Amino acid sequence: MQNIIDYYTDSEDPCLGQYIRGHLYLEFALNKIIDRTYELVNLAFSAGVDFSDCSVFNDYCFSQENYGVEGILIELMGNTFSKLFYAIEATY
């Protein structure tokens, strides 16, 4: 993989090399973001947060394909805030 990057970086078209490096970086970063959001969903579930669809935290591939980062974060934040709201409400 490094040889391909070096080839395009050192090629006659520097824009192509920058494009490929940028594309690979974004792909790597997106995978890390998806991994981290999936971790957070599992931590929230372990802490007692209820989710409307168990596939959000049970099936990594399904979550990635059907929810994406935005969908996972929406499920995570909405359900976590609901859990916190009900916990605070119960103390009054």
C-alpha positions as CSV (number, residue, x, y, z in Angstrom):
1,M,0.0,0.0,0.0
2,Q,2.8,2.4,0.8
3,N,4.4,1.8,-2.6
4,I,1.2,2.9,-4.3
5,I,1.0,6.1,-2.2
6,D,4.7,6.9,-2.9
7,Y,4.2,6.2,-6.6
8,Y,1.3,8.7,-6.9
9,T,3.0,11.2,-4.6
10,D,6.1,11.2,-6.6
11,S,4.3,11.1,-10.0
12,E,4.3,13.9,-12.5
13,D,0.8,14.9,-11.4
14,P,1.1,16.2,-7.8
15,C,-2.7,16.9,-7.6
16,L,-3.4,13.2,-8.2
17,G,-1.1,12.3,-5.4
18,Q,-2.7,14.8,-3.0
19,Y,-6.1,13.5,-4.0
20,I,-5.2,9.9,-3.3
21,R,-3.6,10.7,0.0
22,G,-6.6,12.8,1.0
23,H,-9.0,10.1,-0.1
24,L,-7.2,7.4,1.8
25,Y,-6.9,9.6,4.9
26,L,-10.7,10.4,4.9
27,E,-11.5,6.7,4.4
28,F,-9.3,5.8,7.3
29,A,-10.7,8.6,9.5
30,L,-14.3,7.6,8.7
31,N,-13.7,4.0,9.6
32,K,-12.2,5.2,13.0
33,I,-15.3,7.4,13.5
34,I,-17.7,4.6,12.8
35,D,-15.7,2.3,15.2
36,R,-15.8,4.9,17.9
37,T,-19.5,5.6,17.6
38,Y,-20.3,1.9,17.6
39,E,-18.2,1.6,20.8
40,L,-20.2,4.4,22.4
41,V,-23.5,2.8,21.5
42,N,-22.3,-0.4,23.2
43,L,-21.2,1.5,26.3
44,A,-24.5,3.3,26.5
45,F,-26.4,0.0,26.2
46,S,-24.2,-1.5,29.0
47,A,-25.1,1.5,31.1
48,G,-28.8,0.8,30.7
49,V,-29.8,3.1,27.8
50,D,-32.7,1.6,25.8
51,F,-32.6,1.5,22.0
52,S,-35.6,1.1,19.8
53,D,-33.7,-1.2,17.4
54,C,-31.3,-3.7,19.0
55,S,-29.4,-4.0,15.7
56,V,-27.8,-0.6,16.4
57,F,-25.6,-2.2,19.1
58,N,-25.8,-5.9,18.1
59,D,-24.7,-5.8,14.5
60,Y,-21.7,-3.7,13.4
61,C,-22.1,-4.2,9.7
62,F,-25.9,-3.6,9.8
63,S,-25.4,-0.4,11.7
64,Q,-22.7,0.8,9.4
65,E,-24.8,0.1,6.3
66,N,-28.2,1.2,7.5
67,Y,-27.5,3.9,10.0
68,G,-24.1,5.3,9.2
69,V,-22.3,7.7,11.6
70,E,-25.2,10.2,11.6
71,G,-27.9,7.7,12.3
72,I,-25.9,6.0,15.0
73,L,-25.2,9.3,16.7
74,I,-28.9,10.3,16.5
75,E,-29.9,7.0,18.1
76,L,-27.2,7.3,20.7
77,M,-27.9,11.0,21.7
78,G,-31.7,10.8,21.6
79,N,-31.9,7.6,23.7
80,T,-29.2,8.8,26.1
81,F,-30.9,12.1,26.7
82,S,-34.2,10.3,27.3
83,K,-32.6,8.1,29.8
84,L,-31.0,11.0,31.6
85,F,-34.3,13.0,31.5
86,Y,-36.2,10.1,33.1
87,A,-33.5,9.6,35.7
88,I,-33.6,13.3,36.7
89,E,-37.4,13.3,36.7
90,A,-37.5,10.3,39.0
91,T,-35.5,12.2,41.6
92,Y,-38.2,14.9,42.0
